[in-house]
Amino acid sequence: MRTDYQFPFGQPLQKVAQKDRTPKKAFVLGVYASAVHARWIDTNGKQVVSAFAVASEPDIFWHGEDAEAIISSIKIPVEAGKLVLPSNKSMNGPSGKALDELFLAPLGLDRSNTWLCDLLPYSRVNPSQRKAIDGKYEKVREKYGLNEATIPDFDKTELKSETRREEILAELKESRADTLILLGDLPIKHFLHHFDKRYSRLADFGKDADNYGKPRKIIIDDKEYEIIALCHPRQAARLGHSIKTWGKLHDGWVKKS
């Protein structure tokens, strides 16, 4: 997998993975790493982009701490304007905060006893970021001598990697966790399904209050795990586009937990 990509304004793409490798109670599997977002303003103080992805998040499921320091460390040509914190403070770390408050806490867990992992441990470009790159950044890139923004769009086919699946399995074993928490359809489809063909998506666990979030015992590579399948934090916290059904089911699960 190629990793020598750059964000707008030159920051290199970094792998985002669990740093604390001591044994944990639970293992959380998400989709792909997020990024640090900055507001780009021109020399007149006029907004160019409200929330531009400019660096890899420093920690997996980052809370958004030290965002201002990270952004201010990125130097751009004076004539191109400057990068500052987004006006919307929730642009940095929303999924990480939602994970802690709406997923780990109801299960009696926290970061100290949980191992975090993503199917794809690198940031990718979503449609809104692609629009900002093509519509704003590329138009002035040569004028200001800026680097080419090379981070690719998110492509679900990347998640089919057998090599990456084996890496995740190795992390799961290293964590010594007995509970595996899956966040949304993609971790189920691209990881769990290879060990238990009954499950390909979240709905396969049930779409009602009695079954949503209900632990199942499932064998993965000769070890039994307690599997808890939940929606992605973006769904639970209504971050951008979300499916109301899953959000409501998750609300009910939090109250019951």
C-alpha positions as CSV (number, residue, x, y, z in Angstrom):
1,M,0.0,0.0,0.0
2,R,1.4,3.3,-1.1
3,T,1.8,5.8,1.9
4,D,3.9,8.6,0.5
5,Y,1.0,11.0,0.1
6,Q,0.8,14.7,1.1
7,F,-2.0,16.9,2.4
8,P,-2.7,20.4,1.1
9,F,0.2,22.6,2.4
10,G,2.6,19.7,2.6
11,Q,2.1,17.6,5.7
12,P,2.9,13.9,5.0
13,L,0.3,11.3,5.5
14,Q,1.0,9.4,8.7
15,K,-0.1,5.9,9.9
16,V,-2.6,6.3,12.8
17,A,-2.5,3.3,15.2
18,Q,-2.8,2.3,18.8
19,K,0.2,3.6,20.8
20,D,-0.3,1.9,24.2
21,R,0.3,-1.7,23.4
22,T,-0.4,-3.1,26.9
23,P,-3.1,-5.8,27.2
24,K,-6.7,-4.5,27.1
25,K,-10.2,-5.6,27.9
26,A,-11.8,-4.6,24.6
27,F,-10.8,-4.0,21.0
28,V,-12.6,-1.5,18.9
29,L,-12.5,-1.7,15.1
30,G,-13.5,1.4,13.0
31,V,-13.2,2.3,9.4
32,Y,-10.4,4.8,8.5
33,A,-8.4,7.4,10.2
34,S,-9.5,11.0,10.4
35,A,-7.5,14.3,10.0
36,V,-6.7,17.6,11.6
37,H,-8.9,20.3,10.1
38,A,-8.0,24.0,9.7
39,R,-9.8,27.1,8.5
40,W,-8.0,28.6,5.5
41,I,-8.3,32.4,5.2
42,D,-6.7,34.7,2.6
43,T,-4.5,37.8,3.2
44,N,-7.6,39.9,3.6
45,G,-9.0,37.6,6.3
46,K,-11.7,36.2,4.0
47,Q,-12.5,32.6,4.4
48,V,-11.3,30.3,1.6
49,V,-12.2,26.9,3.1
50,S,-14.1,26.6,6.4
51,A,-12.6,23.2,7.4
52,F,-9.7,21.9,5.4
53,A,-8.0,18.5,6.2
54,V,-4.3,19.4,6.5
55,A,-2.6,16.7,8.6
56,S,-3.1,13.2,10.0
57,E,-4.8,13.0,13.4
58,P,-2.0,12.6,16.0
59,D,-3.8,9.7,17.8
60,I,-6.4,7.2,16.7
61,F,-9.9,8.4,17.5
62,W,-8.3,11.7,18.5
63,H,-10.2,14.1,20.8
64,G,-9.1,17.3,19.1
65,E,-6.7,18.4,21.8
66,D,-3.7,20.6,20.7
67,A,-5.4,21.2,17.3
68,E,-4.3,24.9,17.4
69,A,-0.7,24.0,18.0
70,I,-0.7,21.4,15.2
71,I,-2.3,23.9,12.8
72,S,0.0,26.8,13.7
73,S,3.1,24.5,13.0
74,I,2.1,24.2,9.4
75,K,3.8,27.0,7.5
76,I,2.3,28.3,4.3
77,P,3.4,31.1,2.0
78,V,2.4,34.5,3.4
79,E,0.7,35.4,0.1
80,A,-1.5,32.3,0.4
81,G,-3.0,33.5,3.7
82,K,-3.0,31.5,6.9
83,L,-4.4,28.5,8.6
84,V,-6.4,28.9,11.9
85,L,-8.8,26.8,14.0
86,P,-12.1,26.2,12.3
87,S,-15.0,28.4,13.7
88,N,-16.8,25.2,14.4
89,K,-14.7,23.7,17.2
90,S,-16.4,20.3,16.7
91,M,-14.5,19.8,13.4
92,N,-11.6,18.3,15.2
93,G,-12.0,15.1,17.2
94,P,-15.8,14.6,17.1
95,S,-15.7,10.9,16.4
96,G,-13.2,10.3,19.2
97,K,-15.3,12.3,21.7
98,A,-18.4,10.4,20.6
99,L,-16.6,7.1,21.0
100,D,-15.7,7.8,24.6
101,E,-19.1,9.2,25.6
102,L,-21.5,7.1,23.6
103,F,-19.7,3.8,23.2
104,L,-17.0,3.1,25.8
105,A,-18.6,4.7,28.8
106,P,-21.9,2.8,28.5
107,L,-19.8,-0.4,28.5
108,G,-17.8,0.6,31.5
109,L,-14.7,1.1,29.4
110,D,-12.3,4.0,28.7
111,R,-9.1,4.5,26.7
112,S,-6.9,2.9,29.4
113,N,-8.5,-0.6,28.9
114,T,-9.4,-0.4,25.2
115,W,-7.4,-1.0,22.1
116,L,-8.4,1.1,19.1
117,C,-7.9,0.1,15.4
118,D,-9.2,1.0,12.0
119,L,-9.6,-1.1,8.8
120,L,-7.5,1.6,7.1
121,P,-5.0,3.2,9.4
122,Y,-4.6,6.3,7.1
123,S,-6.7,9.4,6.4
124,R,-8.6,9.6,3.1
125,V,-10.4,12.4,1.2
126,N,-14.2,12.5,1.4
127,P,-16.4,14.3,-1.2
128,S,-16.5,17.7,0.6
129,Q,-12.7,17.7,1.0
130,R,-12.3,16.8,-2.7
131,K,-14.5,19.7,-3.6
132,A,-12.4,22.0,-1.6
133,I,-9.1,20.7,-3.0
134,D,-10.3,20.9,-6.6
135,G,-12.3,24.1,-6.3
136,K,-10.0,26.2,-4.1
137,Y,-6.5,24.7,-3.6
138,E,-5.7,23.6,-7.1
139,K,-6.7,27.0,-8.5
140,V,-3.9,28.7,-6.6
141,R,-1.4,25.9,-6.1
142,E,1.0,26.9,-8.9
143,K,0.6,30.6,-8.2
144,Y,1.9,30.2,-4.7
145,G,4.2,27.3,-5.3
146,L,2.2,24.9,-3.1
147,N,2.7,21.1,-3.1
148,E,0.3,18.8,-5.0
149,A,-2.3,17.4,-2.7
150,T,-2.0,13.6,-3.3
151,I,-4.1,11.9,-0.6
152,P,-6.6,9.7,-2.5
153,D,-10.3,9.7,-2.1
154,F,-11.8,7.0,0.2
155,D,-12.4,3.9,-1.9
156,K,-14.1,0.9,-0.2
157,T,-12.1,-1.5,-2.4
158,E,-9.0,-0.7,-0.2
159,L,-10.7,-2.4,2.6
160,K,-10.6,-5.8,0.8
161,S,-6.9,-6.2,1.6
162,E,-6.1,-9.7,2.9
163,T,-2.7,-8.4,4.2
164,R,-4.4,-5.7,6.2
165,R,-7.0,-8.2,7.6
166,E,-4.1,-10.3,8.9
167,E,-2.5,-7.2,10.4
168,I,-5.7,-6.4,12.3
169,L,-6.0,-10.1,13.5
170,A,-2.4,-9.8,14.8
171,E,-3.3,-6.6,16.6
172,L,-6.4,-8.3,18.1
173,K,-4.3,-11.1,19.4
174,E,-1.7,-8.7,20.7
175,S,-4.3,-6.8,22.6
176,R,-5.4,-9.9,24.5
177,A,-8.9,-8.5,24.5
178,D,-11.9,-10.8,24.9
179,T,-14.4,-8.3,23.6
180,L,-14.5,-7.0,20.0
181,I,-16.6,-3.9,19.3
182,L,-17.4,-3.3,15.6
183,L,-18.4,0.2,14.4
184,G,-20.8,0.0,11.5
185,D,-21.2,-2.1,8.4
186,L,-17.6,-2.0,7.0
187,P,-15.7,-3.6,9.9
188,I,-18.3,-6.4,9.9
189,K,-18.1,-6.9,6.1
190,H,-14.3,-6.7,5.8
191,F,-13.2,-8.4,9.0
192,L,-15.8,-10.4,10.9
193,H,-17.4,-11.9,7.8
194,H,-14.2,-13.8,7.0
195,F,-14.5,-15.7,10.2
196,D,-18.3,-16.0,10.4
197,K,-20.3,-15.9,7.2
198,R,-23.6,-15.2,9.0
199,Y,-22.6,-11.5,9.4
200,S,-22.0,-9.1,6.5
201,R,-23.5,-5.9,7.9
202,L,-24.9,-4.4,11.1
203,A,-28.5,-5.3,10.2
204,D,-27.5,-9.0,10.3
205,F,-27.3,-8.6,14.1
206,G,-30.9,-7.3,14.2
207,K,-32.6,-4.0,13.7
208,D,-34.6,-3.7,16.9
209,A,-34.0,-2.6,20.4
210,D,-33.7,-6.1,21.8
211,N,-30.9,-7.1,19.4
212,Y,-29.0,-3.9,18.8
213,G,-25.7,-4.0,20.7
214,K,-26.5,-7.4,22.1
215,P,-23.3,-9.4,22.7
216,R,-22.7,-12.5,20.7
217,K,-20.1,-15.2,21.2
218,I,-18.2,-15.7,18.0
219,I,-15.0,-17.7,17.2
220,I,-12.2,-15.8,15.4
221,D,-9.2,-17.9,14.6
222,D,-9.8,-20.5,17.2
223,K,-10.6,-18.0,20.0
224,E,-14.0,-17.1,21.3
225,Y,-14.8,-13.4,21.5
226,E,-17.7,-11.4,22.8
227,I,-18.8,-9.4,19.7
228,I,-20.7,-6.2,20.1
229,A,-21.8,-4.6,16.8
230,L,-22.8,-1.0,16.9
231,C,-23.3,1.9,14.5
232,H,-20.3,4.2,13.7
233,P,-19.8,7.2,16.1
234,R,-20.8,9.5,13.3
235,Q,-24.2,7.9,13.3
236,A,-24.6,7.9,17.0
237,A,-23.6,11.5,17.4
238,R,-25.4,12.7,14.2
239,L,-22.2,14.0,12.7
240,G,-23.0,15.0,9.2
241,H,-25.1,12.6,7.1
242,S,-26.5,9.8,9.4
243,I,-29.3,7.2,9.3
244,K,-32.0,8.0,11.9
245,T,-32.9,4.4,12.5
246,W,-29.4,3.6,13.9
247,G,-29.1,6.8,15.8
248,K,-32.4,6.1,17.6
249,L,-31.4,2.5,18.3
250,H,-28.1,3.6,19.7
251,D,-29.8,6.2,21.9
252,G,-31.9,3.4,23.4
253,W,-28.9,1.2,23.9
254,V,-27.0,3.9,25.8
255,K,-30.0,4.4,28.1
256,K,-30.2,0.7,28.8
257,S,-26.5,0.2,29.4
